[in-house]
Structures are given as C-alpha cells and as structure tokens.
Amino acid sequence: MPEPFDTPLVVVGAGAAGLMTAIHAGRAGLQGVVALDGARKLGAKILVAGGGRCNVTHHAVDERDYAGSTPAAIRRVLSRFTVEDCVTFFEALGVRLKREDTGKLFPVTDDARTVLDALLHAAADAGVDLRHPCRVDAVEAVHEGGFKVRGAWGELRAERLALCTGGCSLPKSGSDGAGLAMARSLGHAVTERVVPSLVPLLLDEGCWLRNLSGVAVPAELRVVGPGGKRLVRFRNAVLCTHFGLSGPASLDISRHWTLHRADDAGVRLQLALLPDMDEAACDRWLLDGTGRGVLTRLREHLPERLARAVLEAAGVAADATPQRIDRERRRELVRHLVGLDLPVTGDRGFTYAETTAGGVPLREVHLETMESRVRPGLHLAGEVLDVDGRIGGFNFQWAWASGFVAGSAAARVESRG
C-alpha cells in the first residue's frame, strides 16, 4: 500500500518564483502547501535588487526582452500574468508601485523589504507552511506516485513538486545550481552551457579604460562576428571600473558575449562612444570643428576625463586641431570613438551575476501549467528555466508570471485529482 502524502505540494525554493508559486497554489484552494528554503534569511535576491529598492517589474515587457528559450514560448507564459496583473497583485498586498524614467517600477517606499514582507504575509494568508533553513539535498520520483524530498531536516512525501530553486547566480543566496542537478535527476535536460548573465565584464590589466573607474557614459556595446556583422548590441550607460566594465549596457550584453565567444573565438566586443556615427561621419564631424582643438570637440559628447583618456589612447595631443592630425592618427581616433575592440578577459562570475543564462528548456514543460513533459506532477518556475531577461525588472516579471502559472495549475490539477 502506498505511503500517505505529507503534503499535496512541496515548493523547493522560496525566492520570487517560489513564493509566487506557493501563494497562488494556496489561493487556488490547495491546502497544506509546504515551501522549503535553505536560507536563514529569506529573499536575499529580492532585498538586493535595484540597489536595495527592488525593481519589481518594468512598465513594458514582451518576449524581446528575454533570451534563452524561444520567444514564442516565453510570450505564452508572460501573457498569463502581465505587468498590469503584477501591479494589481502588489497593490492588493498594500505595495504601491511607481514608474521611474527608466521604465522600472519600484515600490513607493523605495525599500525592497516592503516587497518581501508583502510576499511573506501573502504566503501566510494563503496557508503556506514556509520552512527555513531547510535546504533540500535530493528529490526523488516515487514509483507509486509523488515525490520524496530530503534534507538534513528530514523527509517529506509530496503528491506534486515545484522546482523554484533559481539558477547559479548569487550562490550565497542559495541559488547555487543545486536545482539544475535536481531537474537532471528527475529526467530533465539542461542546456549545454549555463553561464552568468547580467554580470560585469573584465578587461585586460593593460586596458586604459580600467584607469577611469567611476566614469559613466551613454554608449553602445556590440558583439561583432569575424566578418564584421553586428550580432547583438545594447545602448545604455557604460560604467568604467577598476576591473573592467559594468553599467546597464555591459550587464545586458554579458551573456551574449560569453555564449557567442564560446561558439566562435573570432567574435569581438566593441565599444562605440559615439554610436550615432559611423567612421566616415565621425571623421567629418571632427573636421567640421574648424578652429577648435580636438579635446574641445570631444567634450561636446564625452566627460573631460574620458575625452582626455581617448586622445591619449589614440596617440593624439589634446591641443591639436583635427585638421592638423595626420590621416592615419585621425583614423585611429575615429576607431576609438565609434568601434573600439575591447580586450575582454572574462566576467566576474556567478558571485556577481544577477541571473543565469541557461537551464531547463521551455520545450520540456507544458506552457499552460509549467508542468514537466518529462515527469508528471513536477512543475518548474523562475530562473531554473532557460529564460533570462535584460536589466530593469524583467527577470522578476518572469518569476511572477511563471510562478503564477505553476502554482495555479498545481492546485487546479490537484482539485481534479
């Protein structure tokens, strides 16, 4: 005779996706939901997001803001829980959101704790049994049906299981890749490459940009193929640091650089400080500055510290006029302004990454329920899946949407059972 179930649903991981899954399973009528998390203090990623303010979502979200699995699959999940649904959900919890010029939506309190506390209260109100620190060491599908979930704290037998463990980013938060191993143990594939995303980039020690720590400038970063084709590009602020590059454009392009570079060693990362000009237009612009020194010309678009550094790197005297610079030296200056190849040596790794590129492909789940096509009774949500968004609240919106679908569906299936 099969052992009785301890709970209808165990949610592994109580971050954004896990809390959303548990809340909506409970709200949909599933009683006795248990959520397990290994952290002593819950919600580390929520609390550090947006500089401690938590950019809950973005005012406009669609599948083009994400990479990983196919856009059509991502769109289907996002459509089930929209930005408007997100705003309504949090306002019902007493968390009013405000839109900033960047399009990011933050709580009006400017305090991430407001968001986390609201989610924890919502979980309690939904009857969720939230247990921590209870790290899950192993999950197992039981032949008679259901799952066993084990850790140093003991064992639970659950009728259904939701993996909301995160990927590998910020491993101190508990998102250390264990969930990917659990997914594999239950028969799922994981993408060949799992790499940091939204992560600062490292430049060679001799790169002059590393001497400009603290300088930020609107610019464009491009991943360029061996033939010169621009594969991916992001235009936003680029921040120079003592180790390399950070800022929104650098973080957004990081996963694309890593994966394209892994496929082709001839791929380059380019910086365009004047992205609205090509080489010919930039050269004309320099020459049009009749009677003005080249430093004066550059200061029209660049901070002085950066302008002086560009001139030094290109071997151009700051007091020279563009007309007196020889053609080859002017060409070098133009290259530094509109298409400089960067000596990237790597990135700062998962410890500093905001999210993970790679994971369980969406083709392995039913998009209407986030239930596994491989292992019935298993649901997956959040960063454990092969979906990662650009900076600005998009990864939270994915967590809210996929968690909503997973939790609501788990309860619906159970009620029919």
C-alpha positions as CSV (number, residue, x, y, z in Angstrom):
1,M,0.0,0.0,0.0
2,P,1.5,3.4,-1.0
3,E,2.7,5.7,1.8
4,P,0.3,8.6,2.5
5,F,1.4,12.0,1.3
6,D,2.6,14.6,3.8
7,T,1.5,17.4,1.6
8,P,-0.1,17.9,-1.8
9,L,2.7,20.2,-3.0
10,V,6.3,20.9,-2.0
11,V,7.8,24.1,-3.4
12,V,11.6,23.9,-3.4
13,G,13.0,27.5,-3.1
14,A,11.2,30.5,-1.5
15,G,12.5,33.3,-3.7
16,A,10.4,35.3,-6.0
17,A,9.2,32.4,-8.2
18,G,8.8,30.0,-5.3
19,L,6.8,32.4,-3.2
20,M,4.6,33.2,-6.1
21,T,4.0,29.5,-6.8
22,A,3.2,28.7,-3.2
23,I,0.9,31.8,-2.8
24,H,-1.2,31.0,-5.9
25,A,-1.4,27.3,-5.2
26,G,-2.8,28.2,-1.7
27,R,-5.1,30.9,-3.1
28,A,-6.5,28.4,-5.6
29,G,-7.5,26.1,-2.8
30,L,-4.6,23.8,-2.3
31,Q,-4.3,23.2,1.5
32,G,-1.1,22.3,3.2
33,V,1.4,23.6,0.7
34,V,5.0,23.4,2.1
35,A,7.7,25.7,0.8
36,L,11.3,24.9,1.7
37,D,14.3,27.1,1.5
38,G,17.9,26.7,2.7
39,A,18.5,30.3,3.7
40,R,18.4,31.5,7.2
41,K,17.1,34.9,6.0
42,L,14.7,34.6,3.1
43,G,14.5,36.8,0.0
44,A,18.2,37.8,-0.5
45,K,17.8,38.4,-4.2
46,I,14.7,40.5,-3.6
47,L,16.4,42.6,-1.0
48,V,19.5,43.4,-3.0
49,A,17.6,44.1,-6.3
50,G,17.6,47.6,-7.6
51,G,20.2,48.8,-5.1
52,G,18.0,47.6,-2.2
53,R,14.8,49.2,-3.6
54,C,13.7,46.1,-5.7
55,N,12.7,47.0,-9.3
56,V,9.6,44.8,-9.2
57,T,8.9,44.9,-12.9
58,H,9.1,47.1,-16.0
59,H,6.3,49.2,-17.4
60,A,6.5,47.4,-20.8
61,V,7.5,43.8,-21.1
62,D,7.5,41.4,-24.0
63,E,9.4,38.4,-25.3
64,R,12.0,40.5,-27.0
65,D,13.3,41.5,-23.6
66,Y,14.5,37.9,-22.9
67,A,17.0,35.4,-24.3
68,G,17.3,31.6,-23.9
69,S,14.2,29.6,-25.0
70,T,12.1,30.6,-28.0
71,P,10.4,34.0,-28.0
72,A,7.0,32.4,-28.8
73,A,7.2,30.1,-25.7
74,I,8.3,33.0,-23.4
75,R,5.4,35.1,-24.8
76,R,2.9,32.5,-23.9
77,V,3.9,32.4,-20.3
78,L,4.2,36.2,-19.9
79,S,0.7,36.6,-21.3
80,R,-0.7,34.7,-18.4
81,F,0.4,37.2,-15.8
82,T,1.0,40.7,-17.3
83,V,2.6,43.8,-16.0
84,E,-0.9,45.1,-15.2
85,D,-1.6,41.9,-13.3
86,C,1.6,42.3,-11.4
87,V,0.8,45.9,-10.4
88,T,-2.7,44.8,-9.3
89,F,-1.3,41.9,-7.3
90,F,1.1,44.0,-5.4
91,E,-1.3,46.8,-4.8
92,A,-3.7,44.3,-3.3
93,L,-0.9,43.4,-0.9
94,G,-0.5,47.1,0.0
95,V,2.5,47.7,-2.1
96,R,2.0,50.6,-4.4
97,L,4.4,50.9,-7.3
98,K,5.9,54.0,-9.1
99,R,7.4,54.2,-12.6
100,E,10.7,55.9,-13.0
101,D,12.2,57.5,-16.1
102,T,14.0,54.2,-17.0
103,G,10.6,52.4,-17.1
104,K,11.4,50.4,-14.0
105,L,8.6,50.0,-11.4
106,F,9.7,50.3,-7.8
107,P,7.7,50.3,-4.5
108,V,6.9,53.9,-3.5
109,T,8.7,53.2,-0.2
110,D,12.0,52.7,-2.2
111,D,12.6,49.7,0.2
112,A,12.8,46.1,-1.1
113,R,11.8,44.9,2.4
114,T,8.3,46.2,1.6
115,V,8.1,43.8,-1.3
116,L,9.5,40.8,0.6
117,D,7.3,41.4,3.7
118,A,4.2,41.6,1.5
119,L,5.0,38.3,-0.2
120,L,5.7,36.6,3.1
121,H,2.4,37.8,4.5
122,A,0.6,36.7,1.4
123,A,2.1,33.3,1.7
124,A,1.0,33.0,5.3
125,D,-2.5,34.2,4.4
126,A,-2.7,31.5,1.7
127,G,-1.9,28.9,4.3
128,V,1.6,28.1,3.1
129,D,3.8,26.3,5.5
130,L,7.1,28.1,4.9
131,R,10.1,26.3,6.4
132,H,13.7,27.6,6.6
133,P,16.5,27.0,6.9
134,C,15.6,23.6,5.3
135,R,18.0,23.0,2.4
136,V,16.8,20.3,0.1
137,D,19.6,17.9,-0.8
138,A,17.8,15.5,-3.0
139,V,14.4,14.9,-4.7
140,E,13.1,11.6,-6.0
141,A,10.2,10.5,-8.0
142,V,8.4,7.6,-6.3
143,H,7.3,4.7,-8.4
144,E,3.8,4.6,-6.8
145,G,3.4,8.3,-7.5
146,G,4.5,11.5,-6.0
147,F,7.9,12.7,-4.8
148,K,10.3,12.4,-1.8
149,V,12.1,15.5,-0.8
150,R,15.1,15.1,1.6
151,G,17.5,17.1,3.6
152,A,19.3,17.2,6.9
153,W,16.0,18.3,8.4
154,G,14.2,15.1,7.4
155,E,12.0,13.9,4.6
156,L,8.6,14.8,3.1
157,R,6.5,12.9,0.6
158,A,4.6,15.2,-1.7
159,E,2.0,14.5,-4.3
160,R,3.4,17.3,-6.5
161,L,6.7,19.1,-6.6
162,A,7.7,22.6,-7.8
163,L,11.3,23.4,-8.5
164,C,11.8,27.1,-8.0
165,T,15.4,27.0,-6.9
166,G,16.9,29.7,-9.1
167,G,19.9,29.0,-11.3
168,C,23.5,29.6,-10.3
169,S,23.7,33.4,-9.7
170,L,24.5,34.9,-6.3
171,P,25.2,31.4,-4.8
172,K,25.3,32.7,-1.2
173,S,21.6,33.3,-1.6
174,G,21.1,29.6,-2.1
175,S,20.9,29.8,-5.9
176,D,23.9,27.6,-6.4
177,G,23.0,25.3,-9.2
178,A,21.5,22.6,-7.0
179,G,18.1,23.0,-8.6
180,L,19.6,22.2,-12.0
181,A,21.0,19.0,-10.6
182,M,17.6,18.1,-9.2
183,A,16.0,18.7,-12.5
184,R,18.5,16.4,-14.2
185,S,17.9,13.7,-11.5
186,L,14.2,13.8,-12.5
187,G,15.0,13.3,-16.2
188,H,15.2,16.8,-17.5
189,A,17.8,18.1,-19.8
190,V,19.8,21.3,-19.0
191,T,21.3,23.5,-21.7
192,E,24.9,22.6,-22.7
193,R,26.1,26.0,-21.4
194,V,25.0,27.6,-18.1
195,V,26.8,30.9,-17.7
196,P,26.5,34.1,-15.7
197,S,24.1,36.7,-17.1
198,L,23.8,40.4,-16.2
199,V,27.4,40.3,-14.9
200,P,30.2,42.8,-15.1
201,L,33.0,42.2,-17.6
202,L,36.7,42.0,-17.0
203,L,39.2,43.8,-19.2
204,D,42.9,43.1,-19.6
205,E,45.0,44.7,-17.0
206,G,46.7,47.0,-19.5
207,C,43.4,48.4,-20.9
208,W,43.3,52.2,-20.4
209,L,39.5,52.1,-19.6
210,R,40.4,50.5,-16.2
211,N,42.1,53.7,-15.2
212,L,38.7,55.6,-15.5
213,S,36.9,53.9,-12.5
214,G,33.7,55.7,-11.8
215,V,33.3,57.3,-15.2
216,A,29.9,56.5,-16.8
217,V,28.8,57.4,-20.3
218,P,25.9,56.6,-22.6
219,A,27.4,54.3,-25.3
220,E,26.8,51.2,-27.3
221,L,28.3,47.8,-26.8
222,R,28.3,45.3,-29.7
223,V,29.1,41.7,-30.2
224,V,30.7,41.6,-33.6
225,G,31.3,38.4,-35.7
226,P,34.6,37.7,-37.5
227,G,33.1,39.1,-40.8
228,G,32.2,42.4,-39.0
229,K,28.5,41.5,-38.7
230,R,26.9,43.0,-35.6
231,L,25.3,40.1,-33.8
232,V,23.9,41.8,-30.7
233,R,24.0,45.4,-29.5
234,F,22.8,47.3,-26.4
235,R,22.8,51.1,-26.0
236,N,22.7,52.4,-22.4
237,A,25.1,53.6,-19.7
238,V,28.5,52.0,-19.6
239,L,30.4,52.3,-16.3
240,C,34.2,52.0,-16.2
241,T,35.5,50.2,-13.1
242,H,38.9,49.2,-11.7
243,F,38.4,45.7,-13.2
244,G,36.6,46.5,-16.5
245,L,33.1,47.4,-17.4
246,S,29.7,47.5,-15.6
247,G,26.6,49.5,-16.0
248,P,23.3,48.5,-17.8
249,A,24.8,48.1,-21.3
250,S,27.7,45.9,-20.1
251,L,25.4,43.7,-17.9
252,D,22.9,43.3,-20.7
253,I,25.4,42.2,-23.3
254,S,27.4,39.9,-21.0
255,R,25.6,36.7,-21.6
256,H,25.6,37.3,-25.4
257,W,29.3,38.0,-25.4
258,T,30.1,34.8,-23.4
259,L,27.9,32.5,-25.5
260,H,28.9,33.9,-28.9
261,R,32.6,33.8,-27.9
262,A,32.3,30.2,-26.8
263,D,30.9,29.3,-30.2
264,D,33.5,31.4,-32.2
265,A,36.8,32.6,-30.9
266,G,36.8,35.3,-33.6
267,V,33.9,37.2,-32.0
268,R,34.8,40.6,-30.6
269,L,33.2,43.1,-28.2
270,Q,33.2,46.6,-29.5
271,L,32.5,49.9,-27.7
272,A,31.0,52.9,-29.6
273,L,31.3,56.1,-27.5
274,L,29.5,58.0,-30.4
275,P,27.1,55.3,-31.5
276,D,25.1,57.5,-33.9
277,M,28.1,57.9,-36.2
278,D,29.9,55.5,-38.4
279,E,33.6,56.1,-39.2
280,A,33.0,58.4,-42.2
281,A,30.5,60.5,-40.3
282,C,32.8,60.7,-37.2
283,D,35.7,61.8,-39.4
284,R,33.6,64.6,-41.0
285,W,32.4,65.7,-37.6
286,L,35.9,66.0,-36.3
287,L,37.0,68.0,-39.4
288,D,33.9,70.3,-39.1
289,G,35.2,71.6,-35.8
290,T,37.3,74.3,-37.6
291,G,39.4,76.3,-35.3
292,R,38.6,74.2,-32.2
293,G,41.0,71.8,-30.5
294,V,40.2,68.1,-30.7
295,L,39.7,68.0,-26.9
296,T,37.1,70.8,-27.1
297,R,35.4,68.8,-29.9
298,L,35.3,65.6,-27.9
299,R,33.9,67.4,-24.8
300,E,30.7,68.1,-26.7
301,H,29.8,64.4,-26.2
302,L,32.2,62.9,-23.6
303,P,33.1,63.8,-20.0
304,E,36.5,65.5,-20.0
305,R,38.3,62.7,-18.1
306,L,37.1,60.2,-20.7
307,A,37.8,62.6,-23.6
308,R,41.5,63.1,-22.5
309,A,41.9,59.3,-22.0
310,V,40.6,58.6,-25.5
311,L,43.0,61.1,-27.0
312,E,45.9,59.6,-25.1
313,A,45.0,56.0,-26.1
314,A,44.8,57.1,-29.7
315,G,48.1,59.0,-29.5
316,V,46.6,62.4,-30.2
317,A,47.7,65.6,-28.5
318,A,44.8,67.2,-26.6
319,D,45.6,70.7,-28.0
320,A,45.8,69.5,-31.6
321,T,43.2,70.7,-34.1
322,P,41.5,67.9,-36.2
323,Q,42.8,69.4,-39.4
324,R,46.5,69.1,-38.2
325,I,46.2,65.5,-37.2
326,D,47.6,63.2,-39.9
327,R,45.1,60.9,-41.6
328,E,46.3,57.7,-40.0
329,R,46.3,59.1,-36.5
330,R,42.8,60.6,-37.1
331,R,41.6,57.2,-38.3
332,E,42.9,55.7,-35.0
333,L,41.0,58.3,-33.0
334,V,37.8,57.6,-35.0
335,R,38.2,53.9,-34.3
336,H,38.4,54.7,-30.5
337,L,35.2,56.7,-30.8
338,V,32.9,54.5,-32.9
339,G,34.2,51.0,-32.9
340,L,36.9,50.1,-30.4
341,D,37.6,46.4,-29.9
342,L,37.8,45.6,-26.2
343,P,40.3,43.2,-24.6
344,V,37.7,41.2,-22.6
345,T,39.3,38.5,-20.5
346,G,36.1,37.2,-18.9
347,D,33.4,38.2,-16.4
348,R,33.1,38.4,-12.6
349,G,31.3,35.1,-12.4
350,F,28.1,33.8,-10.8
351,T,29.0,35.5,-7.5
352,Y,28.4,38.9,-9.1
353,A,25.8,37.9,-11.7
354,E,22.2,39.0,-11.3
355,T,20.8,36.0,-13.1
356,T,21.7,32.8,-15.1
357,A,21.8,32.1,-18.8
358,G,20.8,28.5,-19.5
359,G,18.7,26.0,-17.6
360,V,15.8,23.6,-18.3
361,P,14.5,24.4,-21.9
362,L,10.9,25.5,-22.0
363,R,10.1,22.9,-24.6
364,E,10.3,20.4,-21.8
365,V,7.3,21.9,-19.9
366,H,3.6,22.4,-20.8
367,L,3.4,26.2,-21.0
368,E,-0.2,26.3,-19.8
369,T,0.8,24.8,-16.5
370,M,4.6,24.8,-16.2
371,E,4.3,21.1,-15.6
372,S,7.0,18.9,-16.8
373,R,6.6,16.9,-20.0
374,V,9.2,14.5,-18.7
375,R,7.9,13.9,-15.1
376,P,4.2,14.4,-14.5
377,G,3.5,16.1,-11.2
378,L,6.6,18.3,-11.4
379,H,6.3,22.0,-12.1
380,L,9.2,24.4,-12.8
381,A,9.3,28.2,-12.5
382,G,11.7,31.1,-12.5
383,E,15.4,31.1,-13.1
384,V,15.8,27.3,-13.2
385,L,14.3,27.5,-16.7
386,D,16.3,28.6,-19.7
387,V,15.0,32.2,-19.7
388,D,16.9,35.3,-18.7
389,G,15.9,38.9,-19.2
390,R,17.7,42.1,-19.6
391,I,18.2,44.5,-16.7
392,G,15.3,46.5,-15.5
393,G,12.8,44.2,-13.7
394,F,12.3,41.7,-16.5
395,N,13.6,38.7,-14.6
396,F,11.3,39.4,-11.7
397,Q,8.4,39.6,-14.2
398,W,9.4,36.2,-15.5
399,A,9.4,34.9,-11.9
400,W,6.0,36.3,-11.1
401,A,4.5,35.0,-14.3
402,S,5.9,31.5,-14.3
403,G,5.2,31.2,-10.6
404,F,1.6,32.3,-11.0
405,V,1.1,29.7,-13.8
406,A,2.8,26.9,-11.9
407,G,1.0,27.5,-8.6
408,S,-2.4,28.0,-10.1
409,A,-2.1,24.9,-12.3
410,A,-0.8,22.7,-9.4
411,A,-3.9,23.5,-7.4
412,R,-6.2,23.0,-10.4
413,V,-4.8,19.6,-11.2
414,E,-5.0,18.5,-7.6
415,S,-8.6,19.6,-7.2
416,R,-9.5,17.4,-10.2
417,G,-7.5,14.5,-8.8
